[in-house]
Amino acid sequence: MLGRIQNYTSGLVSKANLLSTKALYYGKVGAEISKQIYVKEGLQPPTAAQFKSVYLNLYKQSLNFVLKPTEVLSFLKNIQKNELLKYGAYGVQIVGFYSVGEIIGRRKLVGYKHR
C-alpha cells in the first residue's frame, strides 16, 4: 500500500517537474520573440501627454453627448459601414474576453454551481 502511494506521488512529482520546465522554456522563448518584435517594430509605451490627450478628448466628447443628446443621433446617422464593422469587431472581442474570463472564473463552460 505504501509502495503504491510512493510510486503515485513520485510519478506526479516527475510530471509536474516536466511541465514546469516546459512552461519555463516556452515562456523564455515567448519573451525573446516579444523582445525582437518590440525592437523591429519600434514599439514604445505611450507618453503621459498622449494618455492625457486621449482621455481628455474622450471626456469632452462624452460630456458633449450628455449635454446635447441630439448630437448622439446625428453621430449615429453619420456613421459609415466600415466604422460600424470595426466597432462591431471590437464589441465581439470584448464579449469574447469577458466570456473567457467567466469560463475561467467558474471553471466550467455553462452556468454556475447550484447548491
C-alpha positions as CSV (number, residue, x, y, z in Angstrom):
1,M,0.0,0.0,0.0
2,L,2.8,2.4,1.0
3,G,4.7,1.5,-2.1
4,R,1.8,2.2,-4.4
5,I,1.3,5.7,-2.8
6,Q,5.0,6.4,-3.1
7,N,5.0,5.4,-6.8
8,Y,2.0,7.5,-7.5
9,T,3.5,10.6,-5.8
10,S,6.9,10.2,-7.5
11,G,5.1,9.9,-10.8
12,L,3.1,13.0,-10.0
13,V,6.2,15.0,-9.0
14,S,8.1,14.0,-12.1
15,K,5.2,15.0,-14.3
16,A,4.9,18.4,-12.5
17,N,8.7,18.9,-12.9
18,L,8.5,18.1,-16.6
19,L,5.5,20.5,-17.1
20,S,7.3,23.3,-15.2
21,T,10.5,23.0,-17.2
22,K,8.4,23.1,-20.5
23,A,6.4,26.1,-19.3
24,L,9.7,27.9,-18.3
25,Y,11.3,27.1,-21.7
26,Y,8.3,28.3,-23.7
27,G,7.9,31.4,-21.5
28,K,11.5,32.3,-22.2
29,V,11.0,31.7,-26.0
30,G,7.9,33.9,-26.0
31,A,9.7,36.6,-24.1
32,E,12.6,36.6,-26.6
33,I,10.3,36.7,-29.6
34,S,8.4,39.6,-28.0
35,K,11.6,41.5,-27.4
36,Q,12.6,41.1,-31.1
37,I,9.2,42.2,-32.3
38,Y,9.3,45.2,-29.9
39,V,12.7,46.3,-31.3
40,K,11.9,45.7,-35.0
41,E,8.5,47.4,-34.9
42,G,9.8,50.3,-32.9
43,L,7.1,49.9,-30.3
44,Q,7.1,52.1,-27.2
45,P,4.6,52.8,-24.5
46,P,2.5,56.0,-24.8
47,T,3.7,59.1,-23.0
48,A,1.8,60.8,-20.3
49,A,0.9,63.6,-22.7
50,Q,-0.6,61.1,-25.1
51,F,-2.7,59.4,-22.3
52,K,-3.9,62.8,-21.2
53,S,-4.9,64.0,-24.7
54,V,-6.8,60.7,-25.4
55,Y,-8.7,60.7,-22.2
56,L,-9.4,64.4,-22.3
57,N,-10.9,64.1,-25.8
58,L,-13.0,61.2,-24.7
59,Y,-14.2,63.1,-21.7
60,K,-15.1,66.2,-23.8
61,Q,-16.9,64.1,-26.3
62,S,-18.9,62.2,-23.7
63,L,-19.7,65.4,-21.9
64,N,-20.9,66.9,-25.2
65,F,-23.2,63.9,-25.8
66,V,-24.6,64.2,-22.3
67,L,-25.3,67.9,-22.6
68,K,-26.7,67.7,-26.2
69,P,-28.5,64.3,-26.7
70,T,-29.4,65.2,-30.3
71,E,-25.7,65.0,-31.2
72,V,-25.8,61.3,-30.4
73,L,-28.5,60.8,-33.0
74,S,-26.6,62.8,-35.6
75,F,-23.4,60.9,-34.8
76,L,-25.2,57.6,-35.2
77,K,-26.8,58.7,-38.5
78,N,-23.4,59.7,-40.0
79,I,-21.6,56.5,-39.1
80,Q,-20.1,54.7,-42.0
81,K,-20.3,51.0,-42.8
82,N,-16.6,50.4,-42.3
83,E,-16.7,52.1,-38.9
84,L,-19.7,50.1,-37.9
85,L,-17.9,46.9,-38.8
86,K,-14.8,48.0,-36.9
87,Y,-16.7,48.8,-33.8
88,G,-18.7,45.6,-34.1
89,A,-15.5,43.6,-34.3
90,Y,-14.3,45.4,-31.1
91,G,-17.5,44.5,-29.4
92,V,-17.2,40.9,-30.3
93,Q,-13.6,40.8,-29.0
94,I,-14.7,42.4,-25.7
95,V,-17.5,39.9,-25.3
96,G,-15.1,37.1,-26.1
97,F,-12.6,38.2,-23.5
98,Y,-15.4,38.6,-20.9
99,S,-16.7,35.2,-21.7
100,V,-13.3,33.5,-21.4
101,G,-12.9,35.3,-18.0
102,E,-16.2,34.0,-16.9
103,I,-15.4,30.4,-18.0
104,I,-12.1,30.6,-16.2
105,G,-13.7,32.0,-13.1
106,R,-16.5,29.4,-12.9
107,R,-14.2,26.6,-14.0
108,K,-17.0,25.3,-16.3
109,L,-18.4,26.2,-19.7
110,V,-22.1,26.8,-18.8
111,G,-23.8,28.0,-15.6
112,Y,-22.8,28.4,-12.0
113,K,-22.7,25.6,-9.4
114,H,-26.1,25.1,-7.7
115,R,-26.3,24.2,-4.0
